[in-house]
Amino acid sequence: MENKTIARNLRLLSQLMELHNENPFKIKSVANAAFKVDKLPYAIQGKSLEEIARIDGLGKSISSKVWELLETGTMTDLNEILAETPEGIVEMLGIKGIGPKKIGVIWKDLGIENIGELYYACNENRLIEAKGFGLKTQEEIKKIIEFRMAGQGKFLYAHAEGTVNTLYTALAVWLNTINGEPLLGIAGAYRRCMEIIEDVPFLIGADQVAEVQEKISSFEGIAFEEQADGSYAAVGTSGLKVQLHVVQKEDFYLNWFKLTGSEQHVNEILALAGTGPFEDEGAIYRSAGLAFIMPELREGLNEVQLAKENKLPELIRYEDLKGSLHNHSTWSDGVHTLEQMAVFCKDNLKMEYLGICDHSKSAFYANGLNEQRLYAQHQEIDKLNLQLAPFRIFKGIESDILNDGSLDYSDDILKTFDFVVASVHSNLRMDEEKATARLIKAIENPYTTILGHPTGRLLLSRKGYPIDYEKVIDACAANNVVIEINANPLRLDLDWRWHRYALEKGVLLSINPDAHRMEGFHDMHYGTLIGRKGGLTAAQCLNAMSLQDISEYFSNKK
């Protein structure tokens, strides 16, 4: 065993001891021993216990730990303290810039137990108010976590979007220097609006392919390298992998189609359409005798059959949204005041209504509202509604679903809201049967209007808790409960793969930004994209209703 491995184990032990508030003198001794071992000019491996004990800075107690590690490959003290520490907390110790004391605050005070939850908390500005943190520290932690995500080779769609748009613009400008007005397209999972992106293919169609290939080295936006198959590859500054394909102009649309759809979709369509050439993508589907299938739907599910039956959905657009539901303000853990959120929604987004859903009283970590503060908030809402009319703020709440499936307010309080978003925020380790029963009980509560982020997943960070999707969706259908598409790019929950089942059962979906600041409203863009991917139409989306229609909906629900 190398000295660095021994030092790493000792360093981890000292960090965990500090995290668990053990004796400061012992912590310092272990940390000092880790430093000494790391700097030794010779290997400890092969030394006797007595020889190890004579090493400066180790002593009898720590040398016995090192001896145990060398002999058995483990250290009892380290194993015991690891057993008392969530795995995600141990992983956080590897994040540069936050030591055990700050992680202790994150864990014990904020109830955050893994890096995914920490990143989500940074997005919600929850770290700012914690002891020892500030905006600068929060932003640094957020950047470090994003860098770690990129190192895995996977990107949230929202994180890839800026790089892709910048590169597309740069390529379009560069192609203006090429004769014949070349065509340019983005393909792959990105064009299909998948929630996770691993690489992005670009396609160029040119009259003079050789001219484009000769000039690729002159493109300054990114350094492309030719591959064995004739394509070009590069890695962006963010770490996103990019592919570039160059084809004859008359072959552009066929290749664009092939590079976009899933293998099953492409094979099904080409078996009907032939091989072209095609004047545009629409011609491919016309040749197959089908209506045009939007890129988001080209997953090889039932979209071809729907096209054959002329039953393709008219997918929702961002412009169809009339209001924003499930938003937070400074009444709980939001950054902006209720008035700021409402005015932004009204004036900047041109929406007709805002649903405010600050956290409920069980969410102590998010400054959740007790009954007295709720009354005060409702008074402010009444005043703002007079000022901002005809724009309206609906009185909502994000009520925590407790372990037994009940909501954390009495019926007398719940009936004062225009609508209730019921969400799970705690005890995410239930098995599928218990988690499903918990959600169904909450769904059956007559005051539940919307089921919030149904699985609690955090993409690239935390799997959602296991649920029986069909049972949960069936319960929503039976109880007239809407299911949220949480538009935060980290969530996008309900998963788009279950949208169609919900829609077939007559369940409405709601594209909710879960905004904790004014900028958070823009996440509805990502919610709309993932809703389109799931086949959502405006008629099946709660917040695509007009102010009058949604007012009647809430009234009838009550």
N, C-alpha and C positions, 0 to 999 in steps of 0.2 A: 504494500500500500504506500503510495507516494505521500510526501509530507503535506502537499496541498490538499489532499483528500482528508487527512487527519485534521488539518487546520480548518477546513470547511465544516467538518462535523462539530468541532469545538465552537466555531463562530456561530453556527446555527443554535447550539445549546445555549450559548450566552444570550442570543437574541430572544429565544423562547423563554428563558429565565426572566429576562427583563419584561417581556410581554405579560408574564404571569406574576409580576411584582414580587419576585423573590429577593433574597438578601443582596443588597447592592454590592457589598464587599465580594461575595462569591461570584456575582456576575462579572465584576471587573477582573477577578482572578482568571476566570475561564476565557474572557475576551483577550486578556493579555497573553495567556498561554497560546491561543490561536495565532496571534501575531508572531510570537516567538518561534513557534513551530514552522510557520510559513517562511520565515527568514533564515532558518538553519542552513548552514553550508554543507550539511551531510544528511544522509537518509536515516530516519529513525528505525525503519524496518530492519529487523535483525538484532536490535539492541535488547538487552535484558531489562527486566523491570527496574532493577537497581540502577542501571545506566540511564534509563529514561528519567528516573526520579532525580538524578543529578543535573539534568538539563535546566539551565537558568529559566526561571519563570514557571516551571511545572509543579514541582513539589510532590508530596506523597499522594494527595487526593487526586489531583488531575493526572498524574502519571499512571495511576491505576486505571483511570478511564481510558487513557491512550493504549495501555497494555491490553485491556479488554477488547478495544476496537481492533487492534492488530491480531489478536488471537481468535476472535469470534466473528469479526466483520460488523459487529453491532456494539452499541453502547446502551446499557440498561437505563441510565438516567435520561438519555436522549429519547429512547423509545417510550418511556413513561410520559414524558412531557409532550411528545408528539401525539400520543393517544388522547390527550386532553385538549388538543388544538385542532380546529377544523382544517382540513387539507387546503382549502382556499386561503386561509390566513397564513399558512406556511408559505404558500406560493407568493403572497404579497410581500414577504420579507425579501424576495428577489427583486422587487421594484426599487430602482435607485432613487433616492431622494426622500423616501419615507421610512423612518426607522421604527423600532418596536413601540416607542411611546405613541407615535401617531397611529400606528396600526392598532394599538390598544384602544384608542379613542374610536377608530373606525369600527372595530369589532364590538366593544362593550357598550359604547354610547349610541352608535348609529345602527347597530344590529346587522352590519354588513359582513358576510362571511366568505365572499370570493371576489375575484377580480372583475367578473362580469357585473356583479351588483355594485362594485365600487365605480366602475365606468358609468353605469346608469345613474348613480348618485351624483357623479360629476356633471352629467348632462342636466340633472334636475337642480343643480346648484346647492345640493344638500351639504357639501363639505364646508362651504364658506362660513357657516355659523358654528361649526364644531371647534372645540378648543385646540389652538395651535395651528389652525388652518386659515387660509385666506384665498382670495381669487387667484393670485399668482400661483400658489401651491396647487390649487385645484386644477388649473389649466396645465401645469407641468405634468401632474399625474395623468391627466387625460391624454396628453400627447405621448407619454411613455407607453400607456396601455394600447393606444392606436398603433404605435410602432411594433409592439409585441404581436398584435393581431396581424399586421402586415407581414411579419416574419413567418407566420404560419402559411403564407401564400394564399390566404383567403381574405376577401374584402366584403364589407357590407356594400350593398348597391349604392347607398348614399355616400360612402367614402370613395367609391370608384368614380362616381358621377363627375366630380370636378376634373379629375385627370382625363377622363374620356372626352368631355366637352372641350377642354383646352386643346387636346391632341387633334380632335376632329377639326377645330377651327384652324389650327396651324397647318394641317394637311390640306385643307380646302384652299388656304392662301397659297401654299406652295404649288398646288396643282394648277393654279392660274398661270404659272410659268410654263406649263406643258401644253403643247399644241393639241387642238382637237377637243377641248372642253371635256376632260375626263370625268367619269362618274365616281362618287365616293359614298360608301355606306358602312355603318357599324352593324355587326352581326352577333351571333352567339348568344350565350345566356344573358348578356347585358341587354340585347335587343328584346329578348323575351321577358325582361324585367324580373329575373330571378332575384331572390333576396340576398343570395351569396354569389359573389363573382370571383372566379379564379384566373381568368384571362379574357381578353377582349380582342376579337378578330376585326380588322378593318379590311375593306375590299375596294380596290381601285379598278375601274374599267376604262381602258384607253385604246385609242386607235393605233397608237404607236407604243406597244408594250415595252419594246427595247429601249425607247427614249426614257420612259419612267424608270426602268431598272437601272439605267446608266446614271440617272440623276439622284437616286435614292440616297447615295452617300452625301449629297449636298443638303439634304433636309436637316435643319438645325434643331428641330423640336425634340428629337430623340434619336439615339444611335441604333439603327437597324443593322442586323447581321444576316446574310443570306443563309438559308437552311438547305439541307440536302434535297428537300422536295420542291425547291424553287420559291418557297415563301420566305418571308423575312421576320425576324423576331427581335424584340427589344424588351427592356425592363425600365419602366418609368421611375422617376425620382421617388415616388411613393412605394415602389416595390411591385407595382401591378405589371403583370406580364402582358405584352401586346404582340399580336401577330398582324402581319400585313401581307395580303394576297393581291397580285396584279394579274388581271386577265384581259382578254380582248373585249372591247366595248360591247359587241353583240352577245357576248356570253355573260355579261355582268349580272343580269337579273336572275338567271338560272343559278349562278354561283352564290349570289346573295341569299337566295332562297335556301340553297343547300347548307350554307354556313349558319343560317339562322335557326331553323327548326330542329327538333329532336330527330334522331335517326328514324324512329318509327313514323313520325309525321311526314318526313321527306319521302320515305319509301312509299307510303300509302298514296301520296299525291302524285308522285312521278309515275306510279303504276297506272294511273288514270290519265295523266297529262302528256306523257311522252317526254322527249328531251329537248324540244324547242327547235330553233331559237325563239325567245319570247321578248316582246317589245317592252314589257314591264312585269312586275310580280303578279298583277291582276290577271294577265294573260295566262299565267300558269294555271291558276284556279279556273279560269274560263275554259281552258282546254280540258280540264278535268271534269267540266260540267258542274262546277261548284261555285258558291258565293265566296268572296274573298275572306280568308281567315286571318284575323289580326295576329301579328307576331306573338303577342302575349299568350295566345291560346295554343300555340303550336308545340304541344307537349306530347302528342301521341296518346291522348286520353280518348274522349268521345267527340272531339271537335269535328272530325271528318264526317261522322255519322250525323251530327247536328247540321252540318253544311248540306249534306245530301237531303235532309228533311226540311231545309230552309228554316231551321230553328236556332240559328246562331244568335246569341244575345247582342243587343246594341249596347256596347260596353260604356260604362259610366265615364264621364270626363270631369276634370277638376272644376270646370265651369258649371257643372250641374249642382255643386254643393251650395246650399243656401245658408248654412250656419255651421258653427263649430261646437260640439258637445265634448264633455270631459276635459276641463281645463282647470288649472290651479292658480291661485293668487297669493299675495302676502298673508292672507288669512291663515294659510297653512304653510307650505314649503315653497311657494312660488316666489319669483323674483320681482314681478310687477304687481301693482295694486289692481284691485278689481276694476276700478275705473279705467286704468291704463289698458288693461286687457280688453275691456269692452269697446273703448274708443278705437283701439287698433283694429279690432275685428270689424267694426262698423265703417271706419273711414279708410283704412288701408286695404282691407280685404273685400270691402263692399258686401259683407254678409248681412243677413237680416236678423240674426240672433246669436246669442252666446249662451252656452250652458256651463255654469260654473260648478265645479265638482271638487271642492277642497277636501282634504283628507278628514276622515271621521275620528272620533275620540280614541279609538284603539291605536291609531297610528301616532303614538307619542313621539316617535323619532322624526315625524314630519309635522310636528306642531298641530296635530289633529284637533278638530273643533269639539269642545264640549257643548252641552245644551245652551248655556248662557251665551257663549260666543256665537253660536248658530243664530240665536235670536237677533243679536246685534248685526250679523252679516245680512240677514233677511231685511232688516230695516234699511241698510245701505242699498241693497238691491232695489227696494221699493222707490227710494229717492232717485237712484240712477235711471230707473225705468221712466220716471217722469221727465227727466232731463233729456234722455236719448231717444224718446219715442219718435217714430214708430219702431225703432230698433228695440229689441227686448232681451233682457237677461233672465234666463230661466234658473230657478232655484234648484240646484242639484247637489248631490253629495257623492263622494266615492266611499261607500260604506264597506268597511272590512268584513269579509266573510270569516267568522270565527271557526275554531276547530270543529265544532259540531254542525256547521252550516248555517247557523243563525247570523243575523246582522247585528251590528253593535249599537243600535238605538232601539228604543221602544217603539211600538206602533204609533203612539201619540206623537212622537217626533218624526217618524218616517212619513206620516201623512201630511206633514207641513211642506214637503218638497214637491216640486213639479215633476221631478224624475229622480231615480236612484240608480247609480252605477254600483253594482256589487262586485267586489274584487277580492282575490286572495293575495295577501302580502306576507303571511307568516306560515310556518310549519309546512314547508314545501316538500317534505320527505315522506308523505303518506304514500301507501301503495295505491294501485289503480282503483281498487274497489272502494277504499275509504275516500280517496280524493274525488271520485265520481259521485259518491253518495253525498259528500260535503257540498259539491256544486249544485247537485239536484235539489237539495233542501233549500239552498239560497234562491235558486230559480223559482221554486214553488212559493216563496214568500210573496204575498200579493203586492208588496210595495216595490219589488225589484223590477226595474224597467229595462236595464241593460246589463248583460254579463260582461264585466271588464276583463281585458287580456286573459282569456280563459285558461291558458296553461302556465302563465308566468315566465315564459321562456325569455332568455336574453341571447340573441344570436351570437355565435362564435364564443359564447362564454358560459351559458348555463342552459341545460336542457329544460324544457318545460316539465312540470310534474305530470306523471302518467294519468290519463283519463280515458274513459270509454267515450270517444267522440260521438258515436251514434246515439248513445243513451243521453248524453248531455244535450245534443242538438234536438233530439226528440222531446226532451223535457222543455226546452225553450219553445218549441213549436206548440206543445200542449198548453203552456202557460203564457203564451203571447209575450215572450221575453226576447228582446233584441240582443244580438251578439255583436260585440265590438270587434272591429278591425283596428287594433291599436296601431296608429300610424308612426309611432316612434320607430326609426329605422333599426333599432336594436331589438324591437319586439315583433312587429308585423304579425300580431297574434289576435285573431284566429288565423292559423296557417291557411294559405290559399288553397291547399289541396282538399280542404273540407268546406270551402265556400259553396261549391256546387250542391253538395248534399244538403247543406243548410237551406239554400235557395229552393231546392226541389221540395223541401218540407214546408216551405212558406215562411221561413224565418227571415225577418229583416236584419240587415247588417248596418252598422253605423261606423263611418270612417272618423275616428276620434284621435286628435293629435296628442292627447295627454300632455298638453302644453304647460310648462312651468314658467314660461317667459313669453314675451310677445313673439320672438323669433320662432318659438316652438310651433306656432300655428302653421308654418310652412311645411311641417312634416305631413300635413294632409296630402301633399303632392305624392309622397311615397305610399301613403295609405290608398290613394286612388289608383296608383300603378298596380299595387298588389291586389286591389279589389278587381281591377280589370282582368288580371291574371286568373282570378277565381271565377270570372264570368259574371261579375256584378253589373247590374243595370241601375239607372237612376231611380226607377220605380221601386227597386228593392232596397234602397238605401235610405235610412231614417233621416239623416241630415241633408238629403237632397229634397226633402219636403219644404214647402213654403212655410213662412211663419204661421199663417192661418192654419194650414194642414197639420203642422206639428203641434200647435197649441191644442187643436181638437184631439189629436192622438194622445197627448199627455192627459188631457181632461178625461177622455174615455177610459184610459188605463186606470186612473184613480177611482 
